[in-house]
Amino acid sequence: MPHIIIEHSQNFSASTIEAIGAEVPQIMAKITEGNFDLSQFKVRHQSFSKFLVGSLNEKNSSFIHITIK
């Protein structure tokens, strides 16, 4: 029962994040090593307005971080 957590800066559109959230389980379901049942995937995403990437603040940068458990 894989859990996919997408953390991202708020400057990405909801449709972009939702498309990523839909695509990651599809990709993982194609992996032959393991038993990834597409009906068991759980995906959630969280947006952040305050963050630091290197020395750049939220006005000058963006990020997407995907965790798969």
N, C-alpha and C positions, 0 to 999 in steps of 0.2 A: 504494500500500500504506500507508494511513493508520495511524499509531500514536497511540493514545489513552492518555494517562497521567492517572490520577485520583489526586491526592494529597489526603488528608483527615485531619482530626483523628480520634483513635480513639474519640471518643464517638458516632460514627455506627455503626449496626448493619451487620453484614456483608450482610444482605439488602438494605438500602437502597443500599449501594455497588454491589452486584452488579446491582441493577435499573437503576441509572444506567449502569453499564458495558454493559449489554445495550441500553439505549435510545439512547445516543449514536450508535452505528453505524447503527441503523435510521433515525434522523433524517437523518444525513449521506447515506445511500444514496438518499434522496428528492431530494437536491439535483441539479438538472439541469445546472448548470455544473460540469464536471469529470467524472471517470471513477472514481467510488467503487464498487468491487466489494466487496460485503458479505463475500464469502469471503476477502478479503485483509486485513480489519481485524485489528489487533492491539491488545488492551486489557490494561492492567495497572493495578493500584492499590496504593498504599502508604499505610499509616496512620502517623501521628505522635503520640507521647505528649507531646513537648515542643515548644511553639510559642508565639508571641506574636502576637496580633491587636490592632493598635493598642497600647493600654496594658493590655490584658486578658491574663491568663495562661491556661493550658490548663484551669483550673478554672472560668473564667468566660466562655469563648468556644468557638467551633468554626469550622471552615472546610472548604470543598471547593474545590479548584483543578483545572480540567481543561485539559490541554494537548493540542492536536491537531497532529501533524506529518505 
